[in-house]
């Protein structure tokens, strides 16, 4: 005979094991997409001078430089440096290993903030929906 309580417990234990990893991967993908969107949570990053026609930087920029995405040089090192630092049921940490990532994420007196990691309302909504869907599967 099929025991519904045992089935539920097995599904729930499997969910508890897998859910943090799935959420961490979702978060990493979300943050990686900020480089393609050239912004954070729907707010565009401040434009770079090489793409503003009235600036000196624009005058000397090559065609490629004028069209290249913000924070994505030839190597795309900053975007490739996001990684999952730790995963637990209570906390997931996504970090960036680039030595200059912190300066772009928080800005400096000479460098405008172009946030790509941190608290995100958009990501939180995605996570809540995802967790709800996963819980619905367990309760079916």
N, C-alpha and C positions, 0 to 999 in steps of 0.2 A: 504494500500500500504506500502511496505517496504522502509524506508528512509535510504539510504546508509550512509549519513552523521551522522545520529543518531546512526546507528549500529557501525560505525567507532569510534565515540566518546565513546560509552559504552565499546567497546573492549579496547580502549586505556586507559580509566580510570581504568578498571579492571587490566590491565597490570601494570599501575603505582602503584597500591596498592600492587600487589603480587610480582612484580619483585625484589624489594630489599630483601624480605624475602627468595625468591628462591635463589638469589645470595649468601646471607649469609649462607644458608644451604650448598650450593655448596662449598663455601670457607671452612667452618668448616670440611666438609668431606675430602676436599683436604689436609688440615693441619693434620687431624687425620691420613691420610694414610702415612704421612711422617714417622711415627713411624714404620709402616710395611715395608716401603721402606728403612728405616734406612738411610735417606738422605733428601736433600732438592733440588728441581728443577733438579734432575738428578745427583747431586753431593753427593756421599756417605759421611757419617760422618766418622771422624777419628776413626780408629779401637780402641777398648778397650784392655787394656793390658791383661785382663783375657783370651783373645782369641788369643794372640800372643805367640807361643810356646817358644820363647827364653826369655820370661820375668819371673820374680819371681811370679807375680800375676797368671800366667798360671799354674805354678807348684803347687800352693795351691788351685786353683779353682776346684770346683766339676764339674762333667760331665754336669750338668744342667747349671751351670754358664758359661761354655765354649761355650755352644750353644745358650744361651738366647740372645734375640735381645738387641741391644744397647738402653739405656734409658727406659727399660721396666722391672723393678724389679718384684718381686712377685705380687705386688698390681697393677702395671701399672698405678700408681697414676698420673704421669706426663702426660701421653697420655689421661687419662680420665678427666684431668683438663681444656682442651680447651673448651671454650664456646663462644656463641654469646653475646657480651657485649652491642652493640647498633646497630640499623638498621635505616637508613633513606635513602631518595632518593640520597643524596649527599655523604653519608659516611656509611661504614659498618665496625665495629670493632670486630675482633675476638681476644680474650684474653685467658690467662692461669692463673688459680687461684692458682696454686702450688707456694709455697713460694720459691722454688729453681728453678723454670722454667726459670726465667730471667738469671740465671747463666749459664745454659746449652745453652740457645738460643743465648747469646752474648759471652759466654766464660769468663774466668778470667785468671789471670797470671798462675794459677795451673790447670785450667780446660779448655780443648779445646772447641772451639765453636762447638756446634751441633745444628745448626739452625733448628727450626721446625715451626716457625711463622714469618711472615714478607712479604715484597714485593716479589712477585713470578711472573716471566715471564710466566711460564707454566699456573698458575691459571688465569692470565690476558687473555691469549689466550682462555682458556675455557669460561671465562665470556663473552668475545667479541662474540664468536660463539653462546653462549646461548642467549644473548640479541638480536643478529641478527636474530636468529631463531624465537624468541618470537615476534619481530617486524614484521617479514614476516607473521606470523599468523594474526596479526592485520590488515595488509594491504591486505590480501586475500579477 
